[in-house]
Amino acid sequence: MSDDSPTPRELLEFLARGLVEQPDQVEVDEVRENDQTIVLELSVARDDYGNVIGRGGRTAGALRTIVKAAASRRGERVFVDIVDSSPPPR
């Protein structure tokens, strides 16, 4: 394993930016739990949620699988949550 491999957070951000129409709105917050589990909270522009979730949740599932695999190679335990952090429309 090389030291210059991206962190799970960087990988998630990179993949999400490639899926959305407004890549500047992609945010990934990292929350460390007491048991050393890392939760990555992904938020995107309101119109882009469909792109990161995908039909039947397949894209979201694929993102989770890829990030978990990358994290396990680093000896980390990571979960990906797709969160809605935008205010509701008026």
Biopython code that builds the backbone (N, CA, C, O; Angstrom):
import numpy as np
from Bio.PDB.StructureBuilder import StructureBuilder

atoms = [
    (1, "MET", "N", (0.848, -1.171, 0.000)),
    (1, "MET", "CA", (0.000, 0.000, 0.000)),
    (1, "MET", "C", (0.893, 1.234, 0.000)),
    (1, "MET", "O", (1.840, 1.320, 0.782)),
    (2, "SER", "N", (0.591, 2.191, -0.879)),
    (2, "SER", "CA", (1.409, 3.391, -0.938)),
    (2, "SER", "C", (0.865, 4.458, -0.002)),
    (2, "SER", "O", (-0.327, 4.486, 0.303)),
    (3, "ASP", "N", (1.755, 5.334, 0.449)),
    (3, "ASP", "CA", (1.367, 6.386, 1.378)),
    (3, "ASP", "C", (0.587, 7.503, 0.706)),
    (3, "ASP", "O", (-0.078, 8.282, 1.389)),
    (4, "ASP", "N", (0.653, 7.601, -0.621)),
    (4, "ASP", "CA", (-0.026, 8.686, -1.313)),
    (4, "ASP", "C", (-1.442, 8.319, -1.768)),
    (4, "ASP", "O", (-2.048, 9.050, -2.552)),
    (5, "SER", "N", (-1.965, 7.210, -1.288)),
    (5, "SER", "CA", (-3.338, 6.836, -1.646)),
    (5, "SER", "C", (-4.313, 7.788, -0.944)),
    (5, "SER", "O", (-4.058, 8.239, 0.173)),
    (6, "PRO", "N", (-5.439, 8.089, -1.618)),
    (6, "PRO", "CA", (-6.389, 9.042, -1.018)),
    (6, "PRO", "C", (-7.054, 8.452, 0.227)),
    (6, "PRO", "O", (-7.224, 7.239, 0.351)),
    (7, "THR", "N", (-7.418, 9.334, 1.128)),
    (7, "THR", "CA", (-8.169, 8.900, 2.304)),
    (7, "THR", "C", (-9.588, 8.560, 1.857)),
    (7, "THR", "O", (-10.007, 8.991, 0.783)),
    (8, "PRO", "N", (-10.332, 7.802, 2.650)),
    (8, "PRO", "CA", (-11.723, 7.516, 2.283)),
    (8, "PRO", "C", (-12.537, 8.797, 2.069)),
    (8, "PRO", "O", (-13.393, 8.850, 1.186)),
    (9, "ARG", "N", (-12.273, 9.812, 2.869)),
    (9, "ARG", "CA", (-12.985, 11.087, 2.702)),
    (9, "ARG", "C", (-12.672, 11.719, 1.349)),
    (9, "ARG", "O", (-13.578, 12.167, 0.645)),
    (10, "GLU", "N", (-11.393, 11.756, 0.987)),
    (10, "GLU", "CA", (-10.991, 12.320, -0.302)),
    (10, "GLU", "C", (-11.574, 11.519, -1.463)),
    (10, "GLU", "O", (-11.994, 12.087, -2.472)),
    (11, "LEU", "N", (-11.596, 10.207, -1.312)),
    (11, "LEU", "CA", (-12.144, 9.346, -2.353)),
    (11, "LEU", "C", (-13.640, 9.596, -2.539)),
    (11, "LEU", "O", (-14.112, 9.716, -3.669)),
    (12, "LEU", "N", (-14.382, 9.674, -1.444)),
    (12, "LEU", "CA", (-15.819, 9.937, -1.526)),
    (12, "LEU", "C", (-16.081, 11.281, -2.180)),
    (12, "LEU", "O", (-16.957, 11.396, -3.038)),
    (13, "GLU", "N", (-15.331, 12.297, -1.782)),
    (13, "GLU", "CA", (-15.511, 13.626, -2.352)),
    (13, "GLU", "C", (-15.222, 13.619, -3.853)),
    (13, "GLU", "O", (-15.968, 14.218, -4.628)),
    (14, "PHE", "N", (-14.162, 12.956, -4.261)),
    (14, "PHE", "CA", (-13.803, 12.864, -5.673)),
    (14, "PHE", "C", (-14.895, 12.168, -6.479)),
    (14, "PHE", "O", (-15.302, 12.657, -7.533)),
    (15, "LEU", "N", (-15.364, 11.034, -5.986)),
    (15, "LEU", "CA", (-16.403, 10.284, -6.699)),
    (15, "LEU", "C", (-17.711, 11.076, -6.782)),
    (15, "LEU", "O", (-18.360, 11.107, -7.828)),
    (16, "ALA", "N", (-18.088, 11.711, -5.679)),
    (16, "ALA", "CA", (-19.343, 12.477, -5.655)),
    (16, "ALA", "C", (-19.267, 13.657, -6.616)),
    (16, "ALA", "O", (-20.242, 13.950, -7.308)),
    (17, "ARG", "N", (-18.134, 14.332, -6.669)),
    (17, "ARG", "CA", (-17.983, 15.474, -7.587)),
    (17, "ARG", "C", (-18.159, 15.040, -9.040)),
    (17, "ARG", "O", (-18.640, 15.817, -9.864)),
    (18, "GLY", "N", (-17.778, 13.823, -9.356)),
    (18, "GLY", "CA", (-17.930, 13.312, -10.713)),
    (18, "GLY", "C", (-19.356, 12.943, -11.073)),
    (18, "GLY", "O", (-19.685, 12.803, -12.251)),
    (19, "LEU", "N", (-20.201, 12.784, -10.071)),
    (19, "LEU", "CA", (-21.583, 12.361, -10.306)),
    (19, "LEU", "C", (-22.581, 13.508, -10.399)),
    (19, "LEU", "O", (-23.673, 13.336, -10.941)),
    (20, "VAL", "N", (-22.219, 14.667, -9.879)),
    (20, "VAL", "CA", (-23.193, 15.747, -9.729)),
    (20, "VAL", "C", (-23.000, 16.845, -10.776)),
    (20, "VAL", "O", (-21.966, 16.921, -11.440)),
    (21, "GLU", "N", (-24.017, 17.689, -10.903)),
    (21, "GLU", "CA", (-23.952, 18.803, -11.843)),
    (21, "GLU", "C", (-23.373, 20.056, -11.189)),
    (21, "GLU", "O", (-22.935, 20.974, -11.882)),
    (22, "GLN", "N", (-23.371, 20.096, -9.858)),
    (22, "GLN", "CA", (-22.821, 21.236, -9.121)),
    (22, "GLN", "C", (-21.732, 20.736, -8.168)),
    (22, "GLN", "O", (-21.955, 20.652, -6.960)),
    (23, "PRO", "N", (-20.548, 20.403, -8.710)),
    (23, "PRO", "CA", (-19.500, 19.824, -7.866)),
    (23, "PRO", "C", (-19.005, 20.737, -6.754)),
    (23, "PRO", "O", (-18.479, 20.258, -5.749)),
    (24, "ASP", "N", (-19.167, 22.047, -6.923)),
    (24, "ASP", "CA", (-18.731, 22.967, -5.872)),
    (24, "ASP", "C", (-19.619, 22.897, -4.637)),
    (24, "ASP", "O", (-19.249, 23.421, -3.586)),
    (25, "GLN", "N", (-20.777, 22.264, -4.741)),
    (25, "GLN", "CA", (-21.695, 22.122, -3.613)),
    (25, "GLN", "C", (-21.477, 20.822, -2.824)),
    (25, "GLN", "O", (-22.158, 20.587, -1.826)),
    (26, "VAL", "N", (-20.545, 19.986, -3.260)),
    (26, "VAL", "CA", (-20.274, 18.717, -2.571)),
    (26, "VAL", "C", (-19.515, 19.004, -1.283)),
    (26, "VAL", "O", (-18.499, 19.699, -1.291)),
    (27, "GLU", "N", (-20.017, 18.463, -0.177)),
    (27, "GLU", "CA", (-19.345, 18.580, 1.114)),
    (27, "GLU", "C", (-19.320, 17.222, 1.788)),
    (27, "GLU", "O", (-20.303, 16.483, 1.762)),
    (28, "VAL", "N", (-18.194, 16.905, 2.388)),
    (28, "VAL", "CA", (-18.057, 15.663, 3.148)),
    (28, "VAL", "C", (-17.572, 16.041, 4.544)),
    (28, "VAL", "O", (-16.480, 16.585, 4.707)),
    (29, "ASP", "N", (-18.397, 15.745, 5.547)),
    (29, "ASP", "CA", (-18.020, 15.980, 6.937)),
    (29, "ASP", "C", (-17.634, 14.643, 7.557)),
    (29, "ASP", "O", (-18.298, 13.629, 7.346)),
    (30, "GLU", "N", (-16.563, 14.661, 8.315)),
    (30, "GLU", "CA", (-16.059, 13.445, 8.952)),
    (30, "GLU", "C", (-16.370, 13.496, 10.436)),
    (30, "GLU", "O", (-15.999, 14.448, 11.123)),
    (31, "VAL", "N", (-17.060, 12.461, 10.936)),
    (31, "VAL", "CA", (-17.408, 12.372, 12.354)),
    (31, "VAL", "C", (-16.784, 11.091, 12.894)),
    (31, "VAL", "O", (-17.039, 10.000, 12.384)),
    (32, "ARG", "N", (-15.974, 11.235, 13.917)),
    (32, "ARG", "CA", (-15.351, 10.062, 14.550)),
    (32, "ARG", "C", (-16.173, 9.648, 15.765)),
    (32, "ARG", "O", (-16.447, 10.459, 16.650)),
    (33, "GLU", "N", (-16.552, 8.406, 15.795)),
    (33, "GLU", "CA", (-17.327, 7.852, 16.898)),
    (33, "GLU", "C", (-16.374, 7.372, 17.995)),
    (33, "GLU", "O", (-15.165, 7.298, 17.776)),
    (34, "ASN", "N", (-16.906, 7.050, 19.159)),
    (34, "ASN", "CA", (-16.091, 6.598, 20.293)),
    (34, "ASN", "C", (-15.367, 5.287, 20.021)),
    (34, "ASN", "O", (-14.283, 5.052, 20.555)),
    (35, "ASP", "N", (-15.961, 4.435, 19.194)),
    (35, "ASP", "CA", (-15.340, 3.139, 18.911)),
    (35, "ASP", "C", (-14.395, 3.201, 17.702)),
    (35, "ASP", "O", (-14.111, 2.175, 17.083)),
    (36, "GLN", "N", (-13.908, 4.406, 17.368)),
    (36, "GLN", "CA", (-12.981, 4.648, 16.263)),
    (36, "GLN", "C", (-13.601, 4.445, 14.879)),
    (36, "GLN", "O", (-12.889, 4.412, 13.876)),
    (37, "THR", "N", (-14.908, 4.312, 14.828)),
    (37, "THR", "CA", (-15.611, 4.260, 13.550)),
    (37, "THR", "C", (-15.695, 5.676, 12.991)),
    (37, "THR", "O", (-15.911, 6.636, 13.731)),
    (38, "ILE", "N", (-15.523, 5.791, 11.690)),
    (38, "ILE", "CA", (-15.607, 7.084, 11.025)),
    (38, "ILE", "C", (-16.904, 7.121, 10.216)),
    (38, "ILE", "O", (-17.186, 6.210, 9.438)),
    (39, "VAL", "N", (-17.678, 8.172, 10.404)),
    (39, "VAL", "CA", (-18.887, 8.372, 9.610)),
    (39, "VAL", "C", (-18.627, 9.543, 8.677)),
    (39, "VAL", "O", (-18.308, 10.647, 9.118)),
    (40, "LEU", "N", (-18.766, 9.289, 7.381)),
    (40, "LEU", "CA", (-18.614, 10.344, 6.388)),
    (40, "LEU", "C", (-20.007, 10.780, 5.956)),
    (40, "LEU", "O", (-20.776, 9.986, 5.415)),
    (41, "GLU", "N", (-20.322, 12.046, 6.199)),
    (41, "GLU", "CA", (-21.635, 12.586, 5.857)),
    (41, "GLU", "C", (-21.510, 13.381, 4.566)),
    (41, "GLU", "O", (-20.863, 14.427, 4.528)),
    (42, "LEU", "N", (-22.132, 12.876, 3.517)),
    (42, "LEU", "CA", (-22.074, 13.494, 2.193)),
    (42, "LEU", "C", (-23.301, 14.355, 1.974)),
    (42, "LEU", "O", (-24.430, 13.892, 2.140)),
    (43, "SER", "N", (-23.083, 15.611, 1.601)),
    (43, "SER", "CA", (-24.201, 16.476, 1.225)),
    (43, "SER", "C", (-23.880, 17.108, -0.123)),
    (43, "SER", "O", (-22.734, 17.457, -0.409)),
    (44, "VAL", "N", (-24.920, 17.248, -0.945)),
    (44, "VAL", "CA", (-24.789, 17.817, -2.281)),
    (44, "VAL", "C", (-25.916, 18.818, -2.486)),
    (44, "VAL", "O", (-26.792, 18.951, -1.632)),
    (45, "ALA", "N", (-25.900, 19.517, -3.605)),
    (45, "ALA", "CA", (-26.979, 20.449, -3.927)),
    (45, "ALA", "C", (-28.299, 19.682, -4.007)),
    (45, "ALA", "O", (-28.325, 18.506, -4.370)),
    (46, "ARG", "N", (-29.374, 20.352, -3.670)),
    (46, "ARG", "CA", (-30.695, 19.720, -3.623)),
    (46, "ARG", "C", (-31.029, 18.979, -4.924)),
    (46, "ARG", "O", (-31.578, 17.878, -4.884)),
    (47, "ASP", "N", (-30.705, 19.568, -6.056)),
    (47, "ASP", "CA", (-31.023, 18.949, -7.349)),
    (47, "ASP", "C", (-30.133, 17.754, -7.681)),
    (47, "ASP", "O", (-30.432, 17.016, -8.619)),
    (48, "ASP", "N", (-29.067, 17.549, -6.947)),
    (48, "ASP", "CA", (-28.121, 16.474, -7.242)),
    (48, "ASP", "C", (-28.310, 15.218, -6.397)),
    (48, "ASP", "O", (-27.603, 14.232, -6.606)),
    (49, "TYR", "N", (-29.237, 15.228, -5.459)),
    (49, "TYR", "CA", (-29.413, 14.038, -4.609)),
    (49, "TYR", "C", (-29.764, 12.802, -5.421)),
    (49, "TYR", "O", (-29.300, 11.703, -5.114)),
    (50, "GLY", "N", (-30.567, 12.971, -6.440)),
    (50, "GLY", "CA", (-30.916, 11.836, -7.284)),
    (50, "GLY", "C", (-29.715, 11.223, -7.969)),
    (50, "GLY", "O", (-29.674, 10.013, -8.194)),
    (51, "ASN", "N", (-28.731, 12.053, -8.306)),
    (51, "ASN", "CA", (-27.526, 11.555, -8.971)),
    (51, "ASN", "C", (-26.664, 10.712, -8.048)),
    (51, "ASN", "O", (-26.080, 9.722, -8.488)),
    (52, "VAL", "N", (-26.571, 11.080, -6.783)),
    (52, "VAL", "CA", (-25.717, 10.310, -5.867)),
    (52, "VAL", "C", (-26.452, 9.123, -5.254)),
    (52, "VAL", "O", (-25.815, 8.179, -4.786)),
    (53, "ILE", "N", (-27.768, 9.157, -5.252)),
    (53, "ILE", "CA", (-28.522, 8.012, -4.739)),
    (53, "ILE", "C", (-28.734, 6.980, -5.842)),
    (53, "ILE", "O", (-28.557, 5.782, -5.619)),
    (54, "GLY", "N", (-29.110, 7.441, -7.019)),
    (54, "GLY", "CA", (-29.279, 6.534, -8.147)),
    (54, "GLY", "C", (-30.588, 5.763, -8.087)),
    (54, "GLY", "O", (-31.294, 5.767, -7.079)),
    (55, "ARG", "N", (-30.884, 5.110, -9.183)),
    (55, "ARG", "CA", (-32.113, 4.329, -9.285)),
    (55, "ARG", "C", (-32.071, 3.160, -8.304)),
    (55, "ARG", "O", (-31.186, 2.307, -8.364)),
    (56, "GLY", "N", (-33.034, 3.144, -7.417)),
    (56, "GLY", "CA", (-33.109, 2.066, -6.432)),
    (56, "GLY", "C", (-31.973, 2.094, -5.421)),
    (56, "GLY", "O", (-31.743, 1.104, -4.727)),
    (57, "GLY", "N", (-31.257, 3.217, -5.325)),
    (57, "GLY", "CA", (-30.153, 3.318, -4.373)),
    (57, "GLY", "C", (-28.878, 2.645, -4.825)),
    (57, "GLY", "O", (-27.953, 2.467, -4.033)),
    (58, "ARG", "N", (-28.817, 2.269, -6.091)),
    (58, "ARG", "CA", (-27.640, 1.528, -6.576)),
    (58, "ARG", "C", (-26.364, 2.361, -6.551)),
    (58, "ARG", "O", (-25.306, 1.851, -6.184)),
    (59, "THR", "N", (-26.445, 3.629, -6.932)),
    (59, "THR", "CA", (-25.244, 4.474, -6.936)),
    (59, "THR", "C", (-24.757, 4.697, -5.510)),
    (59, "THR", "O", (-23.557, 4.621, -5.245)),
    (60, "ALA", "N", (-25.672, 4.969, -4.597)),
    (60, "ALA", "CA", (-25.302, 5.153, -3.192)),
    (60, "ALA", "C", (-24.658, 3.878, -2.648)),
    (60, "ALA", "O", (-23.662, 3.942, -1.928)),
    (61, "GLY", "N", (-25.216, 2.745, -2.985)),
    (61, "GLY", "CA", (-24.650, 1.467, -2.540)),
    (61, "GLY", "C", (-23.250, 1.249, -3.082)),
    (61, "GLY", "O", (-22.372, 0.755, -2.374)),
    (62, "ALA", "N", (-23.042, 1.620, -4.346)),
    (62, "ALA", "CA", (-21.719, 1.472, -4.945)),
    (62, "ALA", "C", (-20.710, 2.408, -4.282)),
    (62, "ALA", "O", (-19.575, 2.013, -4.017)),
    (63, "LEU", "N", (-21.123, 3.649, -4.014)),
    (63, "LEU", "CA", (-20.234, 4.582, -3.315)),
    (63, "LEU", "C", (-19.835, 4.017, -1.959)),
    (63, "LEU", "O", (-18.662, 4.053, -1.586)),
    (64, "ARG", "N", (-20.802, 3.500, -1.228)),
    (64, "ARG", "CA", (-20.508, 2.934, 0.100)),
    (64, "ARG", "C", (-19.535, 1.765, 0.001)),
    (64, "ARG", "O", (-18.611, 1.653, 0.807)),
    (65, "THR", "N", (-19.740, 0.900, -0.981)),
    (65, "THR", "CA", (-18.871, -0.265, -1.150)),
    (65, "THR", "C", (-17.442, 0.138, -1.466)),
    (65, "THR", "O", (-16.498, -0.399, -0.886)),
    (66, "ILE", "N", (-17.280, 1.080, -2.381)),
    (66, "ILE", "CA", (-15.935, 1.526, -2.777)),
    (66, "ILE", "C", (-15.217, 2.183, -1.608)),
    (66, "ILE", "O", (-14.047, 1.895, -1.358)),
    (67, "VAL", "N", (-15.910, 3.068, -0.889)),
    (67, "VAL", "CA", (-15.277, 3.777, 0.222)),
    (67, "VAL", "C", (-14.947, 2.813, 1.359)),
    (67, "VAL", "O", (-13.884, 2.921, 1.969)),
    (68, "LYS", "N", (-15.845, 1.873, 1.651)),
    (68, "LYS", "CA", (-15.563, 0.884, 2.701)),
    (68, "LYS", "C", (-14.358, 0.027, 2.339)),
    (68, "LYS", "O", (-13.534, -0.282, 3.200)),
    (69, "ALA", "N", (-14.250, -0.359, 1.071)),
    (69, "ALA", "CA", (-13.113, -1.174, 0.637)),
    (69, "ALA", "C", (-11.803, -0.395, 0.785)),
    (69, "ALA", "O", (-10.803, -0.940, 1.254)),
    (70, "ALA", "N", (-11.813, 0.868, 0.388)),
    (70, "ALA", "CA", (-10.613, 1.691, 0.531)),
    (70, "ALA", "C", (-10.245, 1.866, 2.000)),
    (70, "ALA", "O", (-9.068, 1.829, 2.359)),
    (71, "ALA", "N", (-11.249, 2.055, 2.844)),
    (71, "ALA", "CA", (-10.999, 2.237, 4.274)),
    (71, "ALA", "C", (-10.440, 0.957, 4.903)),
    (71, "ALA", "O", (-9.540, 1.018, 5.741)),
    (72, "SER", "N", (-10.965, -0.185, 4.504)),
    (72, "SER", "CA", (-10.500, -1.438, 5.103)),
    (72, "SER", "C", (-9.034, -1.703, 4.753)),
    (72, "SER", "O", (-8.311, -2.315, 5.539)),
    (73, "ARG", "N", (-8.596, -1.248, 3.584)),
    (73, "ARG", "CA", (-7.180, -1.394, 3.220)),
    (73, "ARG", "C", (-6.300, -0.562, 4.137)),
    (73, "ARG", "O", (-5.123, -0.870, 4.325)),
    (74, "ARG", "N", (-6.868, 0.490, 4.708)),
    (74, "ARG", "CA", (-6.133, 1.359, 5.639)),
    (74, "ARG", "C", (-6.345, 0.928, 7.089)),
    (74, "ARG", "O", (-5.792, 1.537, 8.005)),
    (75, "GLY", "N", (-7.146, -0.121, 7.301)),
    (75, "GLY", "CA", (-7.421, -0.584, 8.649)),
    (75, "GLY", "C", (-8.442, 0.264, 9.377)),
    (75, "GLY", "O", (-8.470, 0.289, 10.608)),
    (76, "GLU", "N", (-9.289, 0.966, 8.618)),
    (76, "GLU", "CA", (-10.302, 1.840, 9.206)),
    (76, "GLU", "C", (-11.696, 1.270, 8.965)),
    (76, "GLU", "O", (-11.930, 0.500, 8.034)),
    (77, "ARG", "N", (-12.598, 1.676, 9.831)),
    (77, "ARG", "CA", (-14.004, 1.281, 9.693)),
    (77, "ARG", "C", (-14.792, 2.550, 9.371)),
    (77, "ARG", "O", (-14.851, 3.474, 10.182)),
    (78, "VAL", "N", (-15.397, 2.589, 8.178)),
    (78, "VAL", "CA", (-16.044, 3.803, 7.691)),
    (78, "VAL", "C", (-17.463, 3.499, 7.230)),
    (78, "VAL", "O", (-17.731, 2.471, 6.609)),
    (79, "PHE", "N", (-18.364, 4.423, 7.553)),
    (79, "PHE", "CA", (-19.743, 4.372, 7.053)),
    (79, "PHE", "C", (-20.009, 5.657, 6.298)),
    (79, "PHE", "O", (-19.494, 6.716, 6.658)),
    (80, "VAL", "N", (-20.813, 5.566, 5.250)),
    (80, "VAL", "CA", (-21.167, 6.732, 4.448)),
    (80, "VAL", "C", (-22.649, 7.018, 4.631)),
    (80, "VAL", "O", (-23.489, 6.147, 4.407)),
    (81, "ASP", "N", (-22.964, 8.239, 5.037)),
    (81, "ASP", "CA", (-24.346, 8.708, 5.140)),
    (81, "ASP", "C", (-24.542, 9.827, 4.132)),
    (81, "ASP", "O", (-23.708, 10.724, 4.015)),
    (82, "ILE", "N", (-25.638, 9.768, 3.412)),
    (82, "ILE", "CA", (-25.993, 10.855, 2.510)),
    (82, "ILE", "C", (-27.024, 11.690, 3.249)),
    (82, "ILE", "O", (-28.137, 11.232, 3.510)),
    (83, "VAL", "N", (-26.648, 12.916, 3.585)),
    (83, "VAL", "CA", (-27.481, 13.765, 4.428)),
    (83, "VAL", "C", (-28.006, 14.959, 3.646)),
    (83, "VAL", "O", (-27.376, 15.424, 2.696)),
    (84, "ASP", "N", (-29.163, 15.444, 4.058)),
    (84, "ASP", "CA", (-29.760, 16.621, 3.452)),
    (84, "ASP", "C", (-29.508, 17.793, 4.371)),
    (84, "ASP", "O", (-30.156, 17.932, 5.408)),
    (85, "SER", "N", (-28.560, 18.644, 3.986)),
    (85, "SER", "CA", (-28.218, 19.776, 4.841)),
    (85, "SER", "C", (-28.739, 21.092, 4.293)),
    (85, "SER", "O", (-28.495, 22.151, 4.871)),
    (86, "SER", "N", (-29.457, 21.027, 3.179)),
    (86, "SER", "CA", (-29.974, 22.265, 2.593)),
    (86, "SER", "C", (-31.311, 22.632, 3.238)),
    (86, "SER", "O", (-32.058, 21.754, 3.670)),
    (87, "PRO", "N", (-31.608, 23.927, 3.300)),
    (87, "PRO", "CA", (-32.896, 24.337, 3.863)),
    (87, "PRO", "C", (-34.050, 23.928, 2.944)),
    (87, "PRO", "O", (-33.861, 23.846, 1.731)),
    (88, "PRO", "N", (-35.220, 23.675, 3.485)),
    (88, "PRO", "CA", (-36.346, 23.273, 2.652)),
    (88, "PRO", "C", (-36.764, 24.410, 1.715)),
    (88, "PRO", "O", (-36.603, 25.583, 2.051)),
    (89, "PRO", "N", (-37.300, 24.062, 0.544)),
    (89, "PRO", "CA", (-37.717, 25.107, -0.375)),
    (89, "PRO", "C", (-38.908, 25.890, 0.176)),
    (89, "PRO", "O", (-39.707, 25.358, 0.947)),
    (90, "ARG", "N", (-39.019, 27.158, -0.225)),
    (90, "ARG", "CA", (-40.117, 28.007, 0.254)),
    (90, "ARG", "C", (-41.325, 27.885, -0.618)),
    (90, "ARG", "O", (-42.341, 28.530, -0.360)),
]
sb = StructureBuilder()
sb.init_structure("model")
sb.init_model(0)
sb.init_chain("A")
sb.init_seg("    ")
for serial, (resi, resn, name, xyz) in enumerate(atoms, 1):
    if name == "N":
        sb.init_residue(resn, " ", resi, " ")
    sb.init_atom(name, np.array(xyz, "f"), 0.0, 1.0, " ", f" {name:<3s}", serial, name[0])
structure = sb.get_structure()
